Amino acid sequence: MNVTSDKHLADGVREREFTLGEIPGILWTPGSVPAPAPLILLGHPGGLHRMYPRLLGRARHCVAAGYAAATIELPGSGDRPRSPAADQARADLRRKVEADEPVDDEIVDRLVLPLVDEAVPEWQALLDALLALPGIGGPTGFSGGIISIGIRLAVVEPRISAAVLFAGSFVPRALFDEARQVTIPLQVLLQWDDQGNDRQMALDLFDAFGTAEKTLHANMGGHAGVPEFEGEAGNRFFARHLR
């Protein structure tokens, strides 16, 4: 892990840009921490620079509550090498959605399963690097999407103690089987009018999660219309499980 930029923002948040091997990422921490801060990994749909304003807002919510927050770029996104197969699957998916046609499971599998297989070990490597830093300690939470990455992490990574997941993307049927193996506490956000999301699939996925402690927060509005108060609700959720 190589820190490439280290600065203090106006609200007392310390922001460090870094590379993990060739993968760019950002770490936000409280300016002064009396004890190691629990860590929240911030998931996103890809494009770190494009997503930066929203990620920074989410990170500020975390840091204000006493957590460290971090994220990395997804495979094939931002400045990372493109995947022609993923680009083709994404184009096929977009055509189906724009034509208001059913999205084939085969397209979803081509787009999402290779991404999950590549991204999850990278998030685990990020955990290895961050938990070795002074001022950061467990337990760890995962917040955001892509929800399929959150599902896999919740199953294979024992250092993830709780997760707030965003039901805003298509999920391969194979991940439903993995969802039944999830046992950590979950809070799932669903935008009811998200045109790019299969609402019934999101509800079926929530039903499939095997954990005994799961909560669904459904709000009216489109994909980018998550109410600001959900950030505070997420902090309260993590306070119950990471403190």
C-alpha positions in Angstrom: 0.0 0.0 0.0 1.6 3.3 -1.2 0.1 6.6 0.0 0.2 9.1 -2.9 -1.6 12.0 -1.2 -2.2 13.0 2.4 -4.3 16.0 3.4 -6.6 17.3 6.1 -10.0 18.5 5.0 -11.8 21.5 6.5 -14.0 19.4 8.8 -11.2 17.6 10.5 -11.2 14.6 8.2 -7.9 13.2 7.1 -8.0 12.0 3.5 -5.3 9.7 2.1 -5.2 8.6 -1.5 -3.2 5.4 -2.1 -2.5 2.6 -4.5 -2.8 -1.0 -3.4 -0.5 -2.6 -6.0 -2.0 -1.0 -9.1 -5.4 -0.4 -7.6 -6.3 3.2 -6.6 -8.1 3.9 -3.4 -9.0 6.5 -0.7 -8.9 6.3 3.1 -10.7 8.8 5.4 -10.0 8.9 9.1 -10.8 11.2 12.0 -8.1 13.8 12.5 -7.4 12.6 16.0 -8.4 9.3 17.4 -7.9 8.3 21.0 -8.3 4.6 20.2 -8.2 2.5 17.0 -11.3 3.4 14.9 -13.6 0.7 13.6 -13.4 0.5 9.8 -16.2 0.7 7.2 -15.5 -0.3 3.6 -17.5 1.9 1.1 -18.7 0.0 -1.9 -19.7 1.8 -5.1 -20.6 0.9 -8.7 -17.2 1.9 -10.2 -15.5 5.1 -11.4 -13.8 6.4 -8.3 -13.3 10.0 -9.5 -16.8 10.2 -10.8 -18.2 8.8 -7.6 -15.9 10.9 -5.4 -18.4 13.6 -4.2 -20.9 11.0 -3.1 -18.2 8.8 -1.5 -16.8 11.8 0.3 -20.3 12.6 1.7 -20.7 9.0 2.9 -17.2 9.0 4.4 -17.9 12.2 6.3 -20.9 10.6 7.9 -18.7 7.7 8.9 -15.9 9.8 10.3 -18.3 12.1 12.2 -19.5 8.9 14.0 -15.9 7.9 14.9 -15.2 5.4 12.1 -12.5 5.1 9.5 -13.8 4.7 5.9 -12.0 3.4 2.8 -12.7 2.4 -0.8 -10.9 1.1 -3.9 -11.6 1.2 -7.6 -13.4 -1.7 -9.1 -11.8 -3.9 -11.8 -12.4 -2.5 -15.3 -13.5 0.9 -14.0 -11.9 4.3 -13.8 -8.3 4.2 -14.9 -8.0 0.5 -14.5 -7.7 -1.7 -17.7 -11.0 -2.3 -19.4 -12.6 -5.7 -19.8 -14.0 -6.1 -23.3 -16.2 -9.0 -22.1 -17.6 -6.8 -19.3 -18.1 -3.9 -21.6 -20.0 -6.1 -24.1 -22.2 -7.5 -21.3 -22.9 -4.0 -20.0 -23.9 -2.8 -23.5 -26.2 -5.8 -23.8 -27.8 -5.1 -20.4 -28.3 -1.4 -21.3 -30.0 -2.3 -24.6 -32.4 -4.6 -22.7 -33.2 -2.0 -20.1 -33.7 0.8 -22.6 -36.0 -1.4 -24.7 -37.9 -2.3 -21.5 -37.3 -6.0 -22.2 -36.6 -8.7 -19.6 -32.9 -9.0 -18.8 -31.6 -12.5 -19.4 -29.8 -14.3 -16.6 -27.0 -15.0 -19.0 -26.2 -11.3 -19.5 -26.2 -10.7 -15.7 -23.9 -13.7 -15.2 -21.5 -12.4 -17.8 -21.4 -9.0 -16.3 -21.4 -9.6 -12.5 -19.8 -13.0 -11.7 -16.3 -12.3 -13.2 -16.4 -8.9 -11.4 -17.3 -10.5 -8.0 -14.6 -13.2 -8.5 -11.9 -10.5 -9.2 -13.1 -7.7 -6.8 -13.6 -9.6 -3.6 -10.0 -10.8 -3.1 -9.0 -7.2 -3.8 -11.2 -6.0 -1.0 -9.8 -8.6 1.3 -6.3 -7.4 0.4 -7.4 -3.9 1.3 -8.5 -5.2 4.7 -5.1 -6.8 5.2 -3.4 -3.5 4.5 -5.7 -1.2 6.4 -6.0 -3.2 9.6 -2.2 -3.1 9.8 -2.2 0.7 10.0 -2.1 2.5 13.4 -5.4 4.1 14.3 -7.5 1.5 12.5 -8.9 -1.6 14.1 -11.8 -4.0 13.9 -14.5 -4.8 13.7 -15.3 -3.9 10.1 -18.5 -3.1 8.2 -19.3 -3.0 4.5 -21.6 -0.3 3.1 -22.9 0.2 -0.4 -23.0 -1.6 -3.7 -22.5 -3.5 -5.9 -24.7 -5.7 -3.7 -23.2 -9.0 -5.2 -19.8 -8.0 -4.0 -21.3 -7.4 -0.5 -22.9 -10.8 -0.6 -19.7 -12.6 -1.4 -17.7 -10.6 1.2 -20.3 -11.4 3.9 -19.9 -15.1 3.2 -16.1 -15.5 2.8 -14.6 -12.7 4.9 -15.0 -13.3 8.7 -13.6 -9.8 9.5 -16.9 -8.3 8.1 -19.2 -8.0 11.1 -22.2 -6.2 9.6 -23.2 -4.7 6.2 -25.5 -2.0 4.8 -26.2 -3.1 1.2 -27.7 -1.1 -1.6 -30.3 -3.1 -3.7 -29.5 -1.2 -6.9 -28.1 -3.7 -9.3 -28.9 -7.0 -11.0 -27.9 -10.1 -9.1 -26.9 -13.5 -10.6 -29.1 -16.4 -9.5 -26.0 -18.2 -8.1 -25.5 -15.3 -5.6 -29.0 -16.1 -4.2 -27.5 -19.4 -3.0 -24.6 -17.5 -1.4 -27.1 -15.0 0.2 -28.7 -17.9 2.1 -25.3 -18.4 3.8 -25.1 -14.9 5.1 -25.3 -14.8 8.9 -24.1 -11.3 9.7 -26.6 -8.4 10.5 -27.8 -6.6 7.4 -29.6 -3.4 6.6 -30.7 -3.3 2.9 -31.6 0.0 1.1 -34.1 -0.2 -1.8 -35.1 2.8 -4.0 -38.7 1.8 -4.9 -38.8 3.7 -8.2 -35.3 2.7 -9.4 -35.8 2.1 -13.2 -32.5 0.2 -13.5 -33.3 -2.2 -10.7 -35.6 -5.2 -10.7 -37.7 -4.5 -7.6 -39.1 -8.0 -7.3 -35.6 -9.4 -7.6 -34.4 -7.1 -4.8 -37.3 -8.2 -2.6 -36.6 -11.9 -3.4 -33.0 -11.4 -2.5 -33.9 -9.8 0.8 -36.1 -12.8 1.6 -33.2 -15.2 0.7 -30.7 -13.7 3.1 -30.0 -16.3 5.8 -29.3 -13.9 8.6 -31.7 -13.8 11.6 -31.2 -10.0 11.8 -32.0 -8.1 8.6 -33.9 -4.9 8.0 -35.2 -3.5 4.7 -35.4 0.3 4.2 -37.5 1.1 1.2 -37.8 4.7 0.1 -39.6 6.3 -2.8 -37.5 7.8 -5.6 -35.0 6.8 -8.2 -31.5 5.3 -8.1 -29.7 8.4 -6.9 -32.4 9.6 -4.6 -31.4 7.8 -1.3 -32.6 10.2 1.5 -29.8 11.8 3.4 -31.2 10.5 6.7 -30.3 7.0 5.6 -26.6 7.9 6.3 -27.6 8.5 9.9 -29.6 5.3 10.0 -26.6 3.5 8.7 -24.4 4.9 11.5 -26.9 3.8 14.1 -26.9 0.3 12.6 -23.1 0.1 12.7 -23.1 1.6 16.2 -25.1 -1.5 17.3 -22.7 -3.9 15.7 -19.3 -2.4 15.5 -19.0 -0.9 18.9 
